[in-house]
Amino acid sequence: RENCELIAVGMAGVETGNYAELIKKYVEGAFVIKTIVLNDAEMACKAYFGDTDGILAISGTGSSCFVQKGGAGEMVGGWGHILGDEGSGYHTVMHVFKNIVYKYDRALPFDDLSKAMIGEIGGSTRSDIMNFIYNNEKDKIAALFPIITDYAKEGDAYASMLLENAGKYLAELTVVAYNKKSFKGTAKIGLKGGIFHNSSFMFSAYMDEIQKRLSSYDIIKEDISTTKAVCNIYKTEKKGAR
């Protein structure tokens, strides 16, 4: 703490209202150290690209893209689970549960993937399903995503379709970000989040769609720790102070 010169905070939803200002004021008051507060997606983007141009596609519990070009950054997607989050772990798992309740109401037989999900939550009654969905946080629901990837690896057509659709959606979001900032030439694209790095089906679908729609790009496959963003921000701050 004695040698600390900068605190950088990355937090979801901090761009809403004056949250960033309030958090900055609180942290600087507590530690008397210069503090920068950013949305968590922007912070992750700084880890990949520093202050250079690039697009970061994120797929974990939620999904979003953050694009920065010419010193200006912007979020694309990232509307949360009510308005969006397509291509995320949560959204993909919820597709399965929506399929489950559709079949439940119509007394249709469950497919193998649905049976596995029901087995994981410990019950197949209406009460069991509603209790799991409505009494758990999004991250616990998203934690069932590996079941989908396991079934896709075993050749389950439904599981494979879900992952392919997720990959295509995230690729489309990436292209929207690319066009929004009018990139010319090769664009650097970073891939962040456990969903990207734990599903070869989703990654392949993402890359197939990117290849169709972008002529020149450079993919950063490494899952870079957001901690690196603090170092990159510090370097930029020092450079600007000269």
C-alpha positions as CSV (number, residue, x, y, z in Angstrom):
1,R,0.0,0.0,0.0
2,E,2.8,2.4,0.8
3,N,4.1,2.2,-2.8
4,C,0.7,2.0,-4.5
5,E,0.2,4.8,-7.1
6,L,-3.1,3.7,-8.8
7,I,-6.2,1.7,-8.0
8,A,-8.3,0.5,-11.0
9,V,-11.8,-0.9,-10.4
10,G,-13.7,-2.9,-13.0
11,M,-17.4,-3.4,-12.1
12,A,-20.5,-4.5,-14.0
13,G,-23.1,-1.8,-14.4
14,V,-21.0,1.0,-13.0
15,E,-21.7,3.1,-16.1
16,T,-25.3,3.5,-14.8
17,G,-26.1,6.8,-13.2
18,N,-23.3,8.2,-11.1
19,Y,-22.2,4.9,-9.6
20,A,-18.6,5.3,-11.0
21,E,-18.3,8.7,-9.5
22,L,-19.5,7.5,-6.1
23,I,-17.2,4.5,-6.1
24,K,-14.2,6.6,-7.1
25,K,-14.9,9.1,-4.4
26,Y,-15.3,6.3,-1.8
27,V,-12.1,4.5,-2.7
28,E,-10.0,7.6,-3.0
29,G,-11.3,8.7,0.3
30,A,-10.4,5.4,2.0
31,F,-7.0,4.9,0.4
32,V,-5.9,8.5,-0.7
33,I,-4.7,7.0,-3.9
34,K,-5.7,8.0,-7.5
35,T,-8.6,5.7,-8.6
36,I,-10.0,4.9,-12.0
37,V,-13.5,3.2,-12.2
38,L,-14.5,1.4,-15.4
39,N,-17.2,-1.0,-16.6
40,D,-15.8,-4.6,-16.2
41,A,-16.0,-5.1,-20.0
42,E,-13.9,-2.0,-20.7
43,M,-11.5,-3.1,-18.0
44,A,-11.1,-6.5,-19.6
45,C,-10.6,-4.8,-23.0
46,K,-7.7,-2.7,-21.5
47,A,-6.1,-6.0,-20.5
48,Y,-6.1,-7.2,-24.1
49,F,-5.3,-4.0,-26.0
50,G,-4.1,-1.4,-23.6
51,D,-5.0,1.9,-25.3
52,T,-4.7,0.5,-28.8
53,D,-7.7,-0.4,-31.1
54,G,-9.5,-3.7,-30.7
55,I,-12.7,-5.6,-30.1
56,L,-13.2,-7.9,-27.1
57,A,-15.9,-10.5,-27.3
58,I,-16.9,-11.8,-23.9
59,S,-18.9,-14.9,-23.1
60,G,-19.2,-16.1,-19.5
61,T,-22.3,-16.1,-17.3
62,G,-23.3,-13.1,-19.5
63,S,-22.2,-11.9,-22.9
64,S,-21.1,-8.6,-24.5
65,C,-18.6,-6.9,-26.8
66,F,-16.4,-4.0,-26.0
67,V,-14.8,-2.1,-28.8
68,Q,-12.2,0.7,-28.6
69,K,-10.8,2.7,-31.4
70,G,-9.0,6.0,-31.6
71,G,-9.1,6.4,-27.8
72,A,-12.9,6.0,-27.6
73,G,-14.6,2.9,-26.2
74,E,-18.2,1.6,-26.5
75,M,-20.2,-1.4,-25.3
76,V,-22.1,-3.5,-27.8
77,G,-24.6,-6.0,-26.3
78,G,-24.2,-6.6,-22.6
79,W,-27.9,-5.7,-21.9
80,G,-28.2,-8.3,-19.2
81,H,-30.3,-11.5,-19.0
82,I,-33.7,-9.8,-19.3
83,L,-32.9,-7.9,-22.5
84,G,-30.2,-10.0,-24.0
85,D,-27.1,-12.0,-23.1
86,E,-27.5,-14.3,-26.1
87,G,-24.4,-16.5,-26.5
88,S,-23.7,-16.6,-22.8
89,G,-23.7,-19.6,-20.5
90,Y,-26.8,-18.5,-18.7
91,H,-28.8,-17.8,-21.9
92,T,-27.8,-21.1,-23.5
93,V,-28.8,-23.1,-20.4
94,M,-32.1,-21.3,-20.2
95,H,-32.8,-22.4,-23.7
96,V,-32.7,-26.0,-22.4
97,F,-35.0,-25.2,-19.6
98,K,-37.5,-23.4,-21.9
99,N,-37.5,-26.6,-24.0
100,I,-38.1,-28.6,-20.8
101,V,-41.1,-26.7,-19.7
102,Y,-42.5,-26.7,-23.3
103,K,-42.4,-30.5,-23.3
104,Y,-43.6,-30.7,-19.7
105,D,-46.8,-28.8,-20.5
106,R,-47.5,-31.0,-23.5
107,A,-46.5,-34.3,-21.9
108,L,-43.9,-34.8,-24.5
109,P,-40.8,-37.1,-23.8
110,F,-37.7,-35.3,-22.7
111,D,-34.6,-35.5,-24.9
112,D,-31.3,-36.8,-23.4
113,L,-29.9,-33.3,-22.7
114,S,-33.1,-32.3,-20.9
115,K,-33.0,-35.5,-18.8
116,A,-29.4,-34.7,-17.8
117,M,-30.3,-31.1,-16.8
118,I,-33.3,-32.4,-14.7
119,G,-31.1,-35.0,-13.1
120,E,-28.6,-32.3,-12.2
121,I,-31.2,-30.1,-10.4
122,G,-32.5,-33.1,-8.5
123,G,-36.1,-33.3,-9.7
124,S,-38.5,-33.2,-12.6
125,T,-41.7,-31.8,-11.0
126,R,-43.0,-28.3,-11.8
127,S,-42.0,-27.3,-8.3
128,D,-38.4,-28.6,-8.7
129,I,-37.9,-26.8,-12.0
130,M,-39.3,-23.5,-10.8
131,N,-37.5,-23.7,-7.5
132,F,-34.1,-24.1,-9.3
133,I,-34.7,-21.3,-11.8
134,Y,-36.2,-18.7,-9.6
135,N,-34.3,-19.3,-6.4
136,N,-30.8,-19.4,-7.8
137,E,-28.4,-16.8,-9.0
138,K,-27.5,-16.6,-12.7
139,D,-24.0,-18.0,-12.2
140,K,-25.4,-21.2,-10.6
141,I,-27.7,-21.7,-13.6
142,A,-24.9,-20.9,-16.0
143,A,-22.7,-23.5,-14.2
144,L,-24.8,-26.2,-15.9
145,F,-23.3,-25.1,-19.3
146,P,-20.6,-27.9,-19.2
147,I,-23.5,-30.5,-19.5
148,I,-24.3,-29.0,-22.9
149,T,-20.7,-29.1,-24.0
150,D,-20.4,-32.8,-22.8
151,Y,-23.5,-33.8,-24.8
152,A,-22.3,-32.0,-27.9
153,K,-19.0,-33.9,-27.7
154,E,-21.0,-37.1,-27.6
155,G,-22.8,-36.1,-30.8
156,D,-26.1,-34.8,-29.4
157,A,-27.6,-32.7,-32.2
158,Y,-29.6,-30.4,-29.9
159,A,-26.6,-29.6,-27.7
160,S,-24.5,-29.0,-30.8
161,M,-27.1,-26.6,-32.3
162,L,-27.3,-24.6,-29.1
163,L,-23.5,-24.1,-29.0
164,E,-23.4,-23.3,-32.7
165,N,-26.1,-20.7,-32.3
166,A,-24.3,-19.1,-29.4
167,G,-21.1,-18.9,-31.4
168,K,-22.9,-17.3,-34.4
169,Y,-24.6,-14.7,-32.2
170,L,-21.3,-13.6,-30.6
171,A,-19.7,-13.4,-34.1
172,E,-22.6,-11.2,-35.3
173,L,-22.1,-9.0,-32.2
174,T,-18.4,-8.7,-33.1
175,V,-19.2,-7.7,-36.6
176,V,-21.7,-5.1,-35.3
177,A,-18.9,-3.7,-33.2
178,Y,-16.5,-3.7,-36.1
179,N,-18.8,-1.8,-38.4
180,K,-19.9,0.6,-35.7
181,K,-16.4,1.9,-35.2
182,S,-15.6,1.7,-39.0
183,F,-12.5,-0.5,-38.7
184,K,-10.2,-0.5,-41.7
185,G,-7.7,-3.3,-42.4
186,T,-6.9,-5.9,-39.8
187,A,-8.9,-5.8,-36.6
188,K,-7.6,-7.3,-33.4
189,I,-10.3,-9.5,-31.8
190,G,-9.9,-10.9,-28.3
191,L,-11.9,-13.7,-26.9
192,K,-12.7,-13.6,-23.2
193,G,-14.6,-15.9,-20.8
194,G,-15.0,-19.6,-19.9
195,I,-17.7,-20.3,-22.4
196,F,-15.4,-19.4,-25.3
197,H,-12.5,-21.4,-24.0
198,N,-14.4,-24.5,-22.9
199,S,-16.5,-25.2,-26.0
200,S,-14.8,-26.1,-29.2
201,F,-18.2,-26.2,-31.0
202,M,-19.0,-22.7,-30.0
203,F,-15.5,-21.5,-30.9
204,S,-15.7,-23.2,-34.3
205,A,-19.1,-21.7,-35.1
206,Y,-17.8,-18.2,-34.0
207,M,-14.7,-18.5,-36.3
208,D,-16.8,-19.8,-39.2
209,E,-19.1,-16.8,-39.0
210,I,-16.2,-14.3,-38.6
211,Q,-14.4,-15.8,-41.6
212,K,-17.5,-15.3,-43.7
213,R,-18.1,-11.6,-42.6
214,L,-14.7,-10.1,-42.0
215,S,-11.8,-10.1,-44.5
216,S,-8.9,-9.3,-42.2
217,Y,-8.6,-9.9,-38.5
218,D,-6.2,-11.2,-35.8
219,I,-7.7,-13.4,-33.1
220,I,-6.2,-13.4,-29.6
221,K,-7.2,-16.7,-28.2
222,E,-5.4,-16.4,-24.9
223,D,-7.7,-15.7,-21.9
224,I,-5.8,-12.7,-20.5
225,S,-6.3,-11.9,-16.8
226,T,-8.0,-8.5,-16.2
227,T,-5.3,-7.8,-13.7
228,K,-3.1,-6.9,-16.7
229,A,-5.5,-4.0,-17.4
230,V,-4.3,-2.2,-14.3
231,C,-0.7,-2.3,-15.5
232,N,-1.7,-1.1,-19.0
233,I,-3.8,1.8,-17.5
234,Y,-0.9,2.7,-15.3
235,K,1.5,2.8,-18.2
236,T,-0.9,5.0,-20.2
237,E,-1.3,7.4,-17.2
238,K,2.4,7.7,-16.7
239,K,2.9,8.4,-20.4
240,G,0.2,11.1,-20.3
241,A,1.8,12.7,-17.3
242,R,5.1,13.3,-19.1
